[in-house]
Amino acid sequence: MYEHDKRVVLTLDAGGTNFVFSAIQGNSQIIAPISFPSVSDNLDKCLANLLTGFDTVMKKLETLPVAISFAFPGPADYRNGVIGGNLPNFPSFRNGVALGPFLQHHYGIPVFIENDGNLFAYGEALSGALPMVNQQLSISGNTREYKNLLGITLGTGFGAGVVINNCLLNGDNGCGGDTWLMRNKKYPNMIAEESVSIRAVKRVYAELSGVKDKSLTPKDIFDIAEGIKEGDRQAAVASFGEMGEMAGSAIASALNIVDGLVVIGGGLAGASRYILPALIAELRSSVSMFSGETFPCVQMDVYNWEDEVERKDFLAPCDREVYIPGTEIKVPYNYSKRIAVLCSREGTSCSIMRGAYAYALQSIDN
């Protein structure tokens, strides 16, 4: 979707250290990214650098932009474009800054701001995993078509976004699709993000290995798991496995509402070979009744798209025809409820960029 659209949208990767500016046309970046310091502790300098960055991008364009669209860390009132609250990476925004209206007033074009989990999910739903899976189903002779998607980002935090039938689930308060605050399976009085994040991988590795080296990064722990860096390999593998299990527990709760494909992105997705097995196993676990009867924790059969055998099983046709009682008339019967869990093919940044582009254009068109 929008691959051939000629409209240009300005975008931004908003980090606590740097702002990276670019422009998108037809779902692709059309200029090299431009970086300016975010100066996140000084509001006046921060806003000045935002204008300088967008001005620099606009000077390189042959076509005037129709909108500005980007992800910005919350908490925020995204609908009204106001960023405010306890933002550790943007302390100067804590009292509430009307960032969207500020940019819209300056440039005279619509401004759309969302969180990265939402835009990741939107990008994957409109031009990433969802159309790719549906295309593969069609090629395999399967008549199923998926329309819903849960996008998960594993990184500094536990991000998520939900798309239902091409519509982003914002919620009435802009909190739709959030998973980070779900209950933690291992520590029920804590949020899920305490076990599904970069800090969780580092903490669990330190606990299991007895190594209290705070300089170790998740990449270091991944390299230890791969056997290319010295360290406790078993503890490294287990640290990613525990995160997968905890993520799976939260995702299971979300899936019973969303019922759609699950796409994994974020910086930690590179360790998916250690995360996905535990995550899938958790999605296949059972829950019980006092009578002793058990049920799967999600109603659907869960398939690991990254496993070739499971992917073929997921793609195989799963419908047949049954007769209407007392007649010779047949109707289709889809006897298998299925979902797949897969990693982003385009990469998290690309999906967020495409999500920002699509969100702006669809908002304008509607």
Residue, then its C-alpha position, 0 to 999 in steps of 0.5 A: m500500500y502506498e508504494h506508488d504514491k507520489r506524496v511526500v511526508l517528512t519524518l523523524d526518528a526521535g531519540g534522547t540523544n539525536f533527532v534523525f530526519s528524513a522524507i518518505q515518498g512511495n514508502s521509501q526514504i528519498i533523502a539520506p537521513i540528517s541528524f541533529p542533537s535532541v538537547s532533550d533537557n533544554l526545551d528551547k534548544c530542542l524545539a529549535n533543532l527540530l525546526t532546523g532539521f525539518d528545514t534542512v530536509m525541505k531544502k533537499l526536496e523537489t516536492l513540497p511535503v503534505a504532512i509530518s509524521f513520526a513516532f515520539p516516546g510517551p506518555a503523550d496525548y497523541r491525538n492532540g499532539v501533546i507530549g508530557g509526563n514522566l519521560p526519562n529521555f525528554p525531561s524538558f517535556r514533562n510539563g506538557v509540550a504541544l509539539g504537534p500543534f507547534l510544528q503544524h503552526h510553523y509549517g502549515i501542514p498536518v502533523f501526526i505523532e504516534n508511539d513507535g509500537n503503534l507505527f511498527a504494527y501499522g507498517e507491518a499490517l499495511s506493507g509488511a508481514l500481513p500482506m506477505v503472509n496472505q500472499q503465501l497463503s494464496i500461493s499455497g491454495n489456502t483461502r484464509e485471509y488474515k486482517n488483524l495483527l499484533g506487533i511487538t517490539l522487544g528492546t529498551g521496553f516492551g512495545a506493542g500495537v494492534v491493527i484491526n482490519n487495517c485500522l490502528l487501535n488507538g483506544d479512547n485514551g491513546c492506550g490501545g494495544d499497550t502490553w508493557l503494563m500487563r501482569n508479569k508471570k514470574y513476578p505478579n506484582m510487577i509489570a511485564e516489561e520488567s521481564v521483557s526488555i534489555r534490562a531484563v536480559k542483563r539482570v537475568y544473565a547476571e543472576l544466572s551467571g553470577v557475573k555482575d559486569k554492568s558493561l555487558t550489553p544484550k549484544d554481548i550476551f547474545d555473542i556469549a550464547e552464540g559461543i563467539k564471546e567468552g562467558d556463561r553460555q547456558a546463562a546467556v541462552a536462558s536469559f533470552g529464553e526467560m524473556g521469551e516465556m514472559a513475553g509469551s504470557a503477556i502476548a497470550s492475554a492480548l491474543n485472546i482479544v486481538d486474534g491475529l498474526v504476531v510480528i516481532g521486531g525491536g533491537l532484541a529480535g536479533a536473538s529470536r532463535y533463543i526467544l521464539p521457542a520459549l515464547i511459542a511454548e508459552l502460547r501453547s501452554s494450558v490453563s485449568m478449571f477447579s474441576g481439573e479440566t484444562f484448556p489451551c491458553v489461547q484458542m488458536d493453534v500457534y505456528n512458528w513461521e520461522d520454522e520451515v515445517e511449521r510454516k508449511d503446516f500453517l500455510a496448508p489449506c484448512d477448510r472443507e465443505v459440509y452439507i446443510p442438514g436435509t439438503e444437498i447444498k454444501v457450505p465451507y467449513n474452516y475447521s482449524k483456528r490458526i495464528a503464526v508468530l514471525c519476525s519482521r522482514e523489513g526491520t523495525s525502523c523501516s516498518i515504523m517509517r512505513g507506518a508513519y507514512a501510511y498513517a499520515l496519508q490515510s488520515i489525510d484521505n479520510 
